[in-house]
Protein backbone atom coordinates (compact mmCIF):
# COMPACT_ATOMS: atom_id res chain seq x y z
CA UNK A 1 0.00 0.00 0.00
CA UNK A 2 1.56 3.30 -1.05
CA UNK A 3 0.95 6.93 -1.76
CA UNK A 4 0.89 7.53 -5.54
CA UNK A 5 4.05 9.00 -7.02
CA UNK A 6 3.95 12.61 -8.10
CA UNK A 7 3.63 13.03 -11.86
CA UNK A 8 7.24 14.21 -12.01
CA UNK A 9 8.54 11.23 -10.00
CA UNK A 10 6.40 8.87 -12.09
CA UNK A 11 7.82 10.10 -15.40
CA UNK A 12 11.36 10.03 -13.98
CA UNK A 13 10.90 6.43 -12.81
CA UNK A 14 9.76 5.34 -16.28
CA UNK A 15 12.61 7.12 -18.03
CA UNK A 16 15.11 5.60 -15.61
CA UNK A 17 13.83 2.17 -16.66
CA UNK A 18 14.43 3.01 -20.32
CA UNK A 19 10.83 3.77 -21.29
CA UNK A 20 10.36 6.09 -24.28
CA UNK A 21 7.68 8.64 -23.38
CA UNK A 22 5.44 10.94 -25.38
CA UNK A 23 3.86 13.49 -23.06
CA UNK A 24 0.52 14.88 -24.19
CA UNK A 25 -0.96 18.24 -23.19
CA UNK A 26 -1.78 18.58 -19.48
CA UNK A 27 -1.41 14.85 -18.85
CA UNK A 28 -0.09 15.57 -15.33
CA UNK A 29 -3.45 17.04 -14.24
CA UNK A 30 -5.90 15.23 -16.54
CA UNK A 31 -7.75 12.74 -14.29
CA UNK A 32 -11.00 11.73 -12.60
CA UNK A 33 -9.94 12.62 -9.06
CA UNK A 34 -13.13 14.63 -8.56
CA UNK A 35 -15.08 11.36 -8.73
CA UNK A 36 -13.28 9.64 -5.87
CA UNK A 37 -9.91 9.00 -4.26
CA UNK A 38 -6.79 7.90 -6.05
CA UNK A 39 -4.68 5.97 -3.59
CA UNK A 40 -3.44 4.25 -1.71
CA UNK A 41 -2.06 2.46 -4.76
CA UNK A 42 -1.26 -1.22 -4.68
CA UNK A 43 -0.24 -2.20 -8.17
CA UNK A 44 -0.25 -1.92 -11.95
CA UNK A 45 -3.16 -3.07 -14.10
CA UNK A 46 -2.70 -3.89 -17.80
CA UNK A 47 -5.35 -3.77 -20.53
CA UNK A 48 -5.57 -4.06 -24.30
CA UNK A 49 -7.48 -1.47 -26.29
CA UNK A 50 -9.50 -3.90 -28.47
CA UNK A 51 -8.99 -1.41 -31.31
CA UNK A 52 -6.46 0.59 -33.26
CA UNK A 53 -5.59 4.30 -33.29
CA UNK A 54 -6.77 4.53 -29.70
CA UNK A 55 -4.90 7.60 -28.48
CA UNK A 56 -7.82 10.04 -28.64
CA UNK A 57 -10.17 7.50 -27.09
CA UNK A 58 -7.76 6.81 -24.23
CA UNK A 59 -7.42 10.52 -23.52
CA UNK A 60 -11.03 11.68 -23.97
CA UNK A 61 -13.12 8.56 -23.43
CA UNK A 62 -16.77 8.56 -24.46
CA UNK A 63 -19.98 10.15 -23.23
CA UNK A 64 -20.74 6.98 -21.29
CA UNK A 65 -17.18 6.51 -20.01
CA UNK A 66 -15.33 9.84 -19.78
CA UNK A 67 -11.56 9.95 -20.09
CA UNK A 68 -8.86 9.53 -19.34
CA UNK A 69 -9.23 5.78 -19.67
CA UNK A 70 -5.67 5.13 -18.53
CA UNK A 71 -2.48 6.84 -17.51
CA UNK A 72 -0.58 5.70 -20.56
CA UNK A 73 -1.17 4.05 -23.93
CA UNK A 74 1.61 1.63 -24.93
CA UNK A 75 1.92 1.78 -28.71
CA UNK A 76 3.14 -0.94 -31.08
CA UNK A 77 6.55 0.70 -31.41
CA UNK A 78 7.04 0.74 -27.64
CA UNK A 79 6.31 4.42 -27.12
CA UNK A 80 4.28 5.12 -23.97
CA UNK A 81 1.87 8.00 -24.56
CA UNK A 82 1.04 9.72 -21.28
CA UNK A 83 -2.56 10.97 -21.47
CA UNK A 84 -3.54 11.35 -17.81
CA UNK A 85 -2.34 10.99 -14.27
CA UNK A 86 -4.35 10.10 -11.22
CA UNK A 87 -7.66 8.33 -11.02
CA UNK A 88 -8.64 7.09 -14.49
CA UNK A 89 -11.58 5.07 -15.83
CA UNK A 90 -9.65 1.87 -16.51
CA UNK A 91 -10.37 -0.81 -13.92
CA UNK A 92 -13.88 -0.48 -12.55
CA UNK A 93 -15.05 -2.79 -9.81
CA UNK A 94 -13.22 -6.04 -9.17
CA UNK A 95 -12.53 -8.85 -6.77
CA UNK A 96 -11.77 -8.22 -3.10
CA UNK A 97 -9.88 -11.53 -3.02
CA UNK A 98 -7.65 -10.37 -5.88
CA UNK A 99 -7.15 -7.01 -4.19
CA UNK A 100 -6.09 -8.73 -0.96
CA UNK A 101 -3.68 -10.97 -2.90
CA UNK A 102 -2.08 -8.00 -4.65
CA UNK A 103 -1.68 -6.16 -1.36
CA UNK A 104 -0.01 -9.27 0.12
CA UNK A 105 2.03 -9.77 -3.08
CA UNK A 106 0.92 -13.33 -3.60
CA UNK A 107 -0.72 -15.16 -6.48
CA UNK A 108 -4.24 -13.90 -7.13
CA UNK A 109 -7.10 -16.43 -7.09
CA UNK A 110 -8.53 -17.60 -10.39
CA UNK A 111 -11.26 -17.01 -11.32
CA UNK A 112 -11.68 -13.73 -9.46
CA UNK A 113 -14.55 -13.28 -7.02
CA UNK A 114 -17.46 -10.84 -7.07
CA UNK A 115 -16.84 -7.21 -8.12
CA UNK A 116 -16.77 -5.28 -4.84
CA UNK A 117 -13.60 -3.12 -4.87
CA UNK A 118 -13.02 0.08 -6.88
CA UNK A 119 -9.89 -0.63 -8.89
CA UNK A 120 -9.68 2.92 -10.22
CA UNK A 121 -8.63 3.95 -6.72
CA UNK A 122 -5.84 1.44 -6.27
CA UNK A 123 -4.08 0.77 -9.59
CA UNK A 124 -1.95 2.54 -12.15
CA UNK A 125 -3.74 1.69 -15.42
CA UNK A 126 -2.12 1.18 -18.85
CA UNK A 127 -3.74 0.37 -22.17
CA UNK A 128 -1.79 -1.64 -24.76
CA UNK A 129 -2.63 -1.06 -28.43
CA UNK A 130 -3.96 -4.41 -29.68
CA UNK A 131 -7.14 -5.78 -31.21
CA UNK A 132 -7.24 -8.55 -28.62
CA UNK A 133 -8.40 -11.12 -31.18
CA UNK A 134 -5.42 -13.44 -30.87
CA UNK A 135 -4.53 -12.58 -34.47
CA UNK A 136 -2.89 -9.21 -33.75
CA UNK A 137 0.74 -9.72 -32.68
CA UNK A 138 2.37 -7.80 -29.85
CA UNK A 139 5.73 -6.63 -31.27
CA UNK A 140 8.80 -7.24 -29.13
CA UNK A 141 9.28 -3.48 -28.64
CA UNK A 142 5.76 -3.19 -27.26
CA UNK A 143 6.13 -6.09 -24.84
CA UNK A 144 9.48 -4.71 -23.71
CA UNK A 145 7.78 -1.39 -22.93
CA UNK A 146 5.07 -3.19 -20.93
CA UNK A 147 7.81 -4.95 -18.97
CA UNK A 148 9.74 -1.74 -18.35
CA UNK A 149 6.68 0.29 -17.30
CA UNK A 150 5.61 -2.43 -14.86
CA UNK A 151 9.11 -2.86 -13.44
CA UNK A 152 9.59 0.90 -13.09
CA UNK A 153 6.56 1.24 -10.83
CA UNK A 154 7.37 -1.91 -8.87
CA UNK A 155 10.90 -0.62 -8.32
CA UNK A 156 9.68 2.83 -7.29
CA UNK A 157 7.29 1.39 -4.70
CA UNK A 158 9.31 -1.63 -3.60
CA UNK A 159 6.76 -4.07 -5.01
CA UNK A 160 7.34 -7.49 -6.53
CA UNK A 161 5.94 -8.59 -9.89
CA UNK A 162 2.91 -10.01 -8.04
CA UNK A 163 1.68 -6.41 -7.97
CA UNK A 164 1.25 -6.46 -11.77
CA UNK A 165 -2.09 -7.90 -12.90
CA UNK A 166 -4.27 -8.00 -15.97
CA UNK A 167 -7.82 -6.70 -16.18
CA UNK A 168 -8.92 -10.30 -16.84
CA UNK A 169 -7.46 -11.24 -13.44
CA UNK A 170 -9.36 -8.42 -11.70
CA UNK A 171 -12.87 -9.22 -12.88
CA UNK A 172 -14.74 -11.96 -14.72
CA UNK A 173 -16.21 -9.30 -17.00
CA UNK A 174 -12.98 -8.83 -18.98
CA UNK A 175 -10.54 -10.85 -21.11
CA UNK A 176 -7.68 -8.39 -21.47
CA UNK A 177 -4.81 -8.33 -22.03
CA UNK A 178 -4.62 -11.14 -24.57
CA UNK A 179 -1.17 -12.35 -23.56
CA UNK A 180 0.06 -14.44 -20.66
CA UNK A 181 0.17 -12.40 -17.47
CA UNK A 182 2.21 -15.14 -15.79
CA UNK A 183 4.78 -14.79 -18.56
CA UNK A 184 4.85 -11.01 -18.22
CA UNK A 185 5.38 -11.28 -14.48
CA UNK A 186 8.37 -13.57 -15.12
CA UNK A 187 9.83 -10.84 -17.33
CA UNK A 188 9.18 -8.17 -14.71
CA UNK A 189 10.77 -10.30 -11.99
CA UNK A 190 13.83 -10.83 -14.15
CA UNK A 191 14.14 -7.09 -14.76
CA UNK A 192 13.85 -6.46 -11.04
CA UNK A 193 16.61 -9.00 -10.45
CA UNK A 194 14.38 -11.43 -8.57
CA UNK A 195 15.02 -14.40 -10.87
CA UNK A 196 17.27 -15.19 -13.84
CA UNK A 197 16.13 -13.75 -17.14
CA UNK A 198 14.23 -16.25 -19.28
CA UNK A 199 16.30 -17.96 -21.93
CA UNK A 200 16.17 -16.14 -25.27
CA UNK A 201 14.01 -17.62 -27.97
CA UNK A 202 15.99 -19.81 -30.38
CA UNK A 203 17.33 -18.02 -33.43
CA UNK A 204 16.41 -19.65 -36.71
CA UNK A 205 18.30 -19.44 -39.97
CA UNK A 206 17.00 -17.09 -42.63
CA UNK A 207 15.67 -18.68 -45.81
CA UNK A 208 18.60 -18.66 -48.28
CA UNK A 209 16.35 -18.83 -51.35
CA UNK A 210 15.27 -21.70 -53.56
CA UNK A 211 18.35 -21.30 -55.78
CA UNK A 212 20.56 -22.28 -52.84
CA UNK A 213 19.33 -25.87 -52.97
CA UNK A 214 21.09 -27.25 -56.03
CA UNK A 215 22.62 -30.74 -56.21
CA UNK A 216 26.11 -30.76 -54.72
CA UNK A 217 25.66 -27.59 -52.61
CA UNK A 218 27.97 -27.96 -49.62
CA UNK A 219 27.10 -26.06 -46.46
CA UNK A 220 26.67 -26.61 -42.74
CA UNK A 221 23.16 -25.24 -43.30
CA UNK A 222 22.37 -28.35 -45.37
CA UNK A 223 23.33 -30.51 -42.39
CA UNK A 224 21.11 -28.39 -40.13
CA UNK A 225 18.17 -28.86 -42.51
CA UNK A 226 18.70 -32.61 -42.54
CA UNK A 227 18.82 -32.83 -38.76
CA UNK A 228 15.54 -30.93 -38.46
CA UNK A 229 13.93 -33.24 -41.01
CA UNK A 230 15.08 -36.26 -39.02
CA UNK A 231 13.73 -34.65 -35.83
CA UNK A 232 10.36 -34.26 -37.58
CA UNK A 233 10.45 -37.97 -38.60
CA UNK A 234 10.75 -36.97 -42.26
CA UNK A 235 14.33 -38.14 -42.78
CA UNK A 236 14.90 -40.49 -45.69
CA UNK A 237 18.62 -40.99 -45.15
CA UNK A 238 20.50 -44.28 -45.22
CA UNK A 239 23.59 -42.38 -44.05
CA UNK A 240 23.67 -38.86 -42.80
CA UNK A 241 22.39 -36.23 -43.00
CA UNK A 242 25.51 -34.54 -44.25
CA UNK A 243 26.67 -31.17 -45.57
CA UNK A 244 26.05 -31.85 -49.28
CA UNK A 245 22.57 -31.33 -50.72
CA UNK A 246 21.58 -34.50 -52.50
CA UNK A 247 18.81 -36.91 -53.42
CA UNK A 248 18.19 -38.04 -49.82
CA UNK A 249 17.72 -34.42 -48.78
CA UNK A 250 15.21 -33.86 -51.58
CA UNK A 251 13.25 -36.99 -50.61
CA UNK A 252 13.30 -35.95 -46.94
CA UNK A 253 12.18 -32.41 -47.65
CA UNK A 254 9.41 -33.70 -49.92
CA UNK A 255 8.17 -35.79 -46.98
CA UNK A 256 8.11 -32.60 -44.88
CA UNK A 257 6.16 -30.76 -47.56
CA UNK A 258 3.60 -33.58 -47.71
CA UNK A 259 3.34 -33.40 -43.92
CA UNK A 260 2.35 -29.74 -44.34
CA UNK A 261 -0.33 -30.68 -46.87
CA UNK A 262 1.47 -30.07 -50.15
CA UNK A 263 0.66 -32.54 -52.94
CA UNK A 264 1.88 -33.31 -56.43
CA UNK A 265 4.44 -30.93 -57.91
CA UNK A 266 4.17 -28.69 -54.84
CA UNK A 267 5.93 -31.42 -52.83
CA UNK A 268 9.04 -31.39 -55.01
CA UNK A 269 11.59 -31.53 -52.18
CA UNK A 270 12.94 -28.03 -52.82
CA UNK A 271 12.50 -25.65 -49.85
CA UNK A 272 10.24 -22.65 -50.25
CA UNK A 273 9.73 -19.77 -47.86
CA UNK A 274 6.56 -21.05 -46.16
CA UNK A 275 7.73 -24.61 -45.55
CA UNK A 276 11.17 -23.33 -44.48
CA UNK A 277 9.75 -21.02 -41.84
CA UNK A 278 7.67 -23.86 -40.41
CA UNK A 279 10.69 -26.19 -40.23
CA UNK A 280 12.54 -23.71 -37.94
CA UNK A 281 16.08 -24.58 -38.97
CA UNK A 282 18.60 -23.31 -36.39
CA UNK A 283 21.62 -21.28 -37.40
CA UNK A 284 24.37 -23.57 -38.61
Protein Blocks (a to p, Z undefined) as FASTA:
>chain_A
ZZdddfklmmmmmmmnopacdddehklmgccklnocedjdfbdcdddehiahkllmmmno
pmklccdfbfbdcdfkopacdfbecjddfkopadfklmmmmmnopaddddddddfbdfkl
mpccdddddehlopaccdfklmmmmmmmmmmmmmmnopafklpccfklmpmkbcbdcbdf
klmmmmmmmmnopaccddddddddddebjklmgghiacfklmmmmmmmmmnopaccfbdc
dfbdcfklmmmmmmmmmmnopahjllnopacfklmmmnopacZZ
